[in-house]
């Protein structure tokens, strides 16, 4: 019995370490394990190529050349609004100025940086003409901080 208990404790320790201590904080699997983001575009082929070739996101072919891209870990923030069904998508970066410099090398237009209390924001212009927000957070992230 002691050997079995020891292996369970060791497995717990390995798992807890891999999850950044989440097991010790009472982590349980979520009903919704991920998110699927849809971006509508006037030139979806060009925008898919942008995600593949410029942002270097990994993708799978869902059939007929329809690429679905893996996203980095995500956060969700709920803001007050006078309307429902208003949503925004922002990718996050560690250094917005370095991102803008890298995008310039790839001939991708970025807006001037908009400094907000919560982050430094730029908007990339996708090949299809749409805008994609990218920001450098100024707030703690539940991805790196101990979540409450």
N, C-alpha and C positions, 0 to 999 in steps of 0.2 A: 504494500500500500504506500509506503514512504517513497519508493521509486516512482510510482505513478504520480503522486502529488508533486514530487520534485520536477518531473518532466512538464507537468501543467504549469508550475510556477515559472520554469525556464521559458516555456512557450509564451506565457503571459508577458514576461519581461521583454522578449524579442519583439513581440507584436506591439507592445506598448511603446518601445523605442522606435520602431518603424513608423508608428502613427503619431510621433511627437508627444507622447504622454496622453493621447486621447482616451485610451482604454482606462487609465487610472481616473480620468475625469468623468467616466460613465458613458463613454461613446456607445451608441447603438446604431445599427444600420438604419438608414433613412428610407422612407417609402418611395421617394423620388431620388434615384442615385445620380442624376445628371440633368443637363439642360440641352435643348436643341434650339439654336438660334437661327432664324430665317432672315436673310437680307434680300430684299427685292431690288432688282436692278434692270435698267434699260439695256444693259449689255452683260448678261450673266456669265457668258463664256469668258469675256475679258476679266471680269471681277474674280471668277474662279481661278484663272491663270495668275492673277495678282496674289491671291492668298497662297497659291502653290509656289510661285516662282519668286515673289518679292518678300513675302512674310515667311516663306519656307515652312508653312504648316503642313503636317502630314495629313493625307487624305485616303479615303477608300472610295472605290467606284461602286456606287449603289445600283449600277446598271445603266446601260446606254450612255456612258460617259458622264453620268451625274455624280460629281464629286461631293463628298461630305467630309469636312475638315475636323480634325481634333482641335479642341480649344485648350488653352491653358486653364488652370484652376480659376474659378470664378467667385464673385461675391454678388449678393443681391442687397440693394438698399431700397427702402420704401419711403418715398417723399410725399408730403401733403400736396394736394392738387385740387383745383376746382372741377376737374374732369377726370373720368376714369378712362382706361385704355390708352393712356399716353405713356409710352415706354421709350427708353433710350438705351443704346448699346455703346459702351466705352471699353476699349481694350486698355490694359494697364501696362506701364513701362517703368523702369527704374530711373531713367534719365531722359526727360522729354527733349532736351536740347541735343543729346546724342542721337535719339531717334530721328529728329528732324534732319540732322546732318547726314545720317545714313540714307534716309528717304531721298534727300536731294541728290546723292550719288546715283540713285536709281531713277531719277527724273520723276519722282512722285511729289506733287505739290502738297504742302502743309500750310495750314493757316497760321497766323501769328499766335503766339502763346497767350492764352487767356488765363490770368491768375485768379483763381477762386480760393476761398477759405479752405476748401477740401482737396484742391489739387491744381496742378498746372496742366492746361488742356490745349491740345492742338487737334485739328481735324484734317485727316488725309483725304485727298480727292481720289476716289477709285476710278479705274479706267471707264466704267459705265457712267461716270459723272456724279455718283452719289458721294456723300461724305461719311467718314467713319471716325468717330471720336477716339482719341488715345490720350490718356492722362497719366501723370506722375502723381500718385496719391500723397497727400500731406497728413492723412489720417491713419490711425492704426488699422491693420488689416486682420480679419479673422483667419486669414490663411497663414499668418506668421505670429500673431499675438494669441495669447490665451483667451479663447472665446468665453463669453458669459452665458 
